[in-house]
Amino acid sequence: MTDRISLREFREAEGTGDWRILESGACAFFRAGSFAEGARLVAAIAEMADLEPGQPDLDLRHDGVTVRLVTKTDDYFGMSERDVELARLISRLARKLGLAADPTAVQSLLIVPGAPKVSDVTPFWRAVLGYEPRSDSPEEDLIDPAGRGAPFWFEQMQEPRADGGGAIHIAVFVPIEKAEARVAAALAAGGRMVRDKYAPAWWTLADPAGNEADIATTEGRD
């Protein structure tokens, strides 16, 4: 049985200040001066006791290490007490190795197809992508089983296109500290505000051709 917790409980837990929750879990970025420095953190994490398969996800680059924590079971995809414990331990390892966290350096991409009837289109996208249903929302969401590709969240269109077809837009999840600046930059670059009544959970913007993108956070999503 997983000790499930809410997003708010993770954010407010002691020792999680290095981490920001995006759509796919809690993420932290630890800056490094070289591959060798980052690899030392990866090696230290790999030697931690009682790691479960697939946890955590690690991405080593020349300038640092991105770490993602999320608990997955047959019917759950979210945060847990174990994630809080791992977050504290990993932050402690990074500090010991002299790697500082940069909470504003994480983000994730989400692709959101819309359709008048979601069940009509999800089999197509599952076949094309080789994805699998997300455990806690199998009728609506598809995820990459390898944890690398952007997830697909399907939504029913309230106002279908005149020809009865679907639509697709993207969502870019960022730390709350960067959201308003990202929105302002998009507007300054020629975008327009479509709706902001759901902010700070998300702002929907459109480019001059009408293509839409959400600047999104996990604030208020508990």
N, C-alpha and C positions, 0 to 999 in steps of 0.2 A: 504494500500500500504506500503510495507516494504522499509525502507531507506537502500537499499543494498549498501555495500561497498566492495572493494577488500581486499584480504589478506594483501597486502602491506599497504593499508590505515588503517587497524586495527593495524598492527604492529607499524606504525608510529604515531598512535594517542597518545596523552598525557595520561599518567596514565595506560598504558597497559604493562608496563615493567615486571610485574609478570607472564605474559601469553605467551604461545607459541602455534602457530597454527599447529595442526596435521591434518591428513586426515579427521577427523570427527568434527572439530571445534577448538575453542580456549580453551586451558586447562591450569589450574594452580594447583600447589600442595602447600598447606600450612602446614608446619610441626607443630605437636602438641606432647606434652609429654604424653598424655593419651587419652583414648576414651572421657573422660569427657571434656577435653580441646577442642578436635575436635568437640564434640557435641554442644558446646556453639556456635561455628561458624555456624554449620548447623542450629541451632535454630534461630540465628540472620538472616541468609539468608532467612529462611522460613517466617520470619516476614516482609520481604521487600514488599513494595507496588507494585501493578500492575504486578506481575509475571504472565507470560502466562503459560498455561499447558505445562508441560514437560521442563520447563526452570527455572533454570539451572539443569543439571544433577549433582548429588552429590554422592560421594563415601567416606564413613567414615571408616577409619581403625585405628588401635591402634597408628600409628605414624603420622597421619595427615588426611587431607581432600583433595580429588581431585575434582575439579569443572570443568565442561565443558559447554561452551556456543556455541550454533549454532542456527541460525534462519531457521525454516522449514515452508514452505508454500506449496500450491498445485503444484507450479512449480519452487521452489527455495530451495536450501540447501546450506547455506553459512553464511557469516558474515553480520552484519547490524549495523547501528548507535546505536540501542538499546543494542546490545552486548557490544559495547564500554562503554556505560553508566553503564551497569551491572558490567562489569569488574572493572571499577573504584570504584564502590560502594562496591563490594565484597572485593577488596584489602584493602579498607579503613576499613571495618569491621574487617578484619583479623588483621590489624596492631593495631587497638584499643584493640583487645583481646590478643595481644602479640604473634601472630602467624606469623612467617616469611615465605615468599614464597621461594621455591626452584625451579626455572624454569627448571633446568636440570633433574628433577625427573619424568617428564611426558613422556609417549610414548604410541603408539597405534599399534595394529596389523591389517593388512589387508591381505586377502586371494585372490589370483588372479588366477582363472582358465582360461586356454586358450583353444580355440577350433577353428577348421577350419571355423565353422559357429556358432557364439555366440547364435543366436536365437534357435538353436537346443538343447542347454544345459541349458539355464536359467530356463525353466519350471521345469526341474528335481530338480535343486538346490532350487528353491522357495518352491517346495513341501516338500523336505527333511528337510529343515531348518525352515519352517514356517515363512520365511522372506517376505518382501514386496518390490516392486520397489522403488528405491530412487527417490524423486520427480523431481529432475532436470535432471536425466539421467535414466529414467525408462527402457530403452532398454538394458542398459549395467550394471547396478549396483543394488544389493540387500542389504537391511539393516534390522537389527533386529528391529521390531516395538517397543520393550521394551528398545532399546538403550543399550543393554548389550553385545551382541555377536559381534564378529569381522565382519565387512562388507565384502561383496564379490564384487570385481570389475572384470568384465569379459572382456577379450581382444581377438581379432581375432589373431590367430597364423599366422605369415608370412611364417613360415617354418614348416608345420605339420609334425608329426612323420611319419616315413616310413610306419607304419601300418595304417595311417590315423586317429589315436587317438588324444586325447587332452593331456594337461599337466597342472600342477598346481604349483605355487610357492607362497611364502609369501612376504609381505613387512612390515618392521618394521619402523614406523615413529618415529623419535626422534627429540629433539631440535637441531638446527643447531650447537650449541656448542659441542654436543656429537657425531656428525656424523662421523668425520674423525677418532676419537679414536675408535669408534665401528667398523669401517671398518678395522682399523689396528689390532684390537683384533681378528676379524674373520680370517684375513689372517694369523696371528700368530698361530691360532688354527687349521691350516691345510686347510683353504679355499683357493680359487683362484679367481682372478678377472676375471669376464666374460666381463664386459664393464663398463667404467667410463665416457663415453663421455657426459652423461647427468648430471653429478655431478655439483653442489651440490643438484640437485633435487633428484637424486638417483644414487647409485652404485649397480650393480648387481654382486653378489658373488655366488660361488657354493661350496658345500662341496666335499669331496673326491669321493663321489658316484655320483656327478652330480646334486644333488638337489639344487635348486636356491633360493636365498633370496635377496631382495632389502633392503639396508639401505637407508631410504628415509627421505626427509624433504619437507617442503612446499616452500622453497626458489625458486624463479623463476617460480612459478605456477600461477601467477595472470592472 
